[in-house]
Amino acid sequence: MNIETFRDYCLSKKGVTEEFPFNETTLVFKVMGKMFALTGLDRLPFSVNLKCDPERIVELREYHPEIEPGYHMNKKHWNTVNFSGSLSTNMLHELIDHSYSLVIDGLTKKAKQELDEL
């Protein structure tokens, strides 16, 4: 998966926006104003930070060398996923979906209702 495919997949999800809130090279994807994915456009090889359930983090990192503790993030809740490895597109989609779902689950009832109405 490359940056364009990653971007298209994230933006295909309901309520997702993209922005550069930190600087001109850190692309952030949000749902209802909450981050679920971010990547440094100036970093090679391409990698992305994704939110993850703390109960899955250890297992994912043990079995997949492409998945590391979140770069500049809370390592209990975020992973950095390197796209230069052997992770399948299906696995990458699953990790993105998981991050998106975790953020949705944490939204207020009002925000969830607003998302449903989009």
C-alpha positions in Angstrom: 0.0 0.0 0.0 1.3 3.5 -0.8 0.4 6.9 0.5 -2.2 7.5 -2.2 -4.0 4.2 -1.6 -3.8 4.7 2.2 -5.3 8.2 1.8 -8.1 7.1 -0.4 -9.0 4.3 1.9 -9.1 6.6 5.0 -11.2 9.2 3.1 -13.7 6.6 2.0 -14.8 6.1 5.6 -17.8 8.0 6.8 -17.1 11.4 8.4 -13.4 11.4 7.8 -11.4 14.6 7.1 -7.8 15.2 6.5 -5.7 18.1 7.8 -2.2 19.3 8.7 -2.7 20.5 12.3 0.9 20.2 13.4 3.0 21.2 10.4 3.1 20.9 6.6 4.4 17.3 6.6 2.2 15.6 9.2 -1.0 14.4 7.6 -3.8 13.6 10.1 -7.0 11.8 9.5 -9.9 12.5 11.8 -13.4 11.3 12.3 -15.7 13.8 14.0 -12.6 15.9 15.0 -10.7 12.9 16.7 -7.5 11.5 15.2 -7.4 7.9 14.1 -4.4 8.0 11.8 -1.4 10.2 11.1 1.6 10.0 8.9 4.7 12.0 8.2 4.9 12.7 4.5 8.6 13.4 4.9 9.5 10.0 6.4 10.6 7.1 4.3 9.8 4.3 4.3 6.2 5.2 4.5 4.6 4.5 7.9 1.5 5.5 9.7 0.4 5.8 13.4 -2.8 4.0 14.1 -4.8 3.7 17.4 -5.1 0.2 18.8 -6.8 -1.6 21.6 -4.2 -2.0 24.4 -5.1 -5.7 24.6 -4.1 -6.3 21.0 -0.9 -4.1 20.9 1.5 -6.7 22.4 0.3 -9.5 20.2 0.5 -7.4 17.0 4.0 -6.2 17.8 5.2 -9.7 18.6 3.9 -11.3 15.4 4.5 -8.5 13.0 7.9 -6.8 12.9 6.3 -4.0 10.7 4.3 -2.9 13.8 6.2 -0.9 16.4 5.3 1.3 19.4 3.7 4.5 18.2 6.3 7.1 17.1 5.8 10.2 19.2 2.5 8.8 20.6 1.2 7.1 23.7 2.7 3.6 23.1 -0.1 2.0 25.2 -2.7 3.1 22.6 -0.8 3.7 19.3 1.2 1.7 16.9 3.4 2.7 14.1 2.8 0.5 11.1 5.6 0.4 8.5 4.3 -0.2 5.0 7.6 -1.5 3.7 7.1 -4.9 5.2 5.1 -7.9 4.3 1.7 -7.0 5.8 -1.1 -7.7 3.4 -3.5 -5.1 2.2 -6.3 -6.9 4.0 -4.3 -6.7 7.3 -3.5 -3.0 6.7 -7.2 -2.3 6.1 -8.1 -4.2 9.2 -5.7 -2.1 11.3 -7.1 1.2 9.8 -10.7 0.0 10.4 -9.8 -1.0 14.0 -8.3 2.5 14.7 -11.4 4.2 13.1 -13.8 2.0 15.1 -12.0 2.7 18.4 -12.3 6.4 17.9 -16.0 6.1 16.9 -16.6 4.0 20.1 -15.1 6.8 22.2 -17.3 9.5 20.7 -20.1 11.1 22.7 -23.7 10.1 22.0 -24.3 13.4 20.3 -21.2 13.1 18.0 -22.2 9.5 17.1 -25.7 10.8 16.2 -24.1 13.5 14.0 -21.9 10.9 12.3 -25.0 8.7 11.6 -26.7 11.7 10.0 -23.9 12.3 7.5 
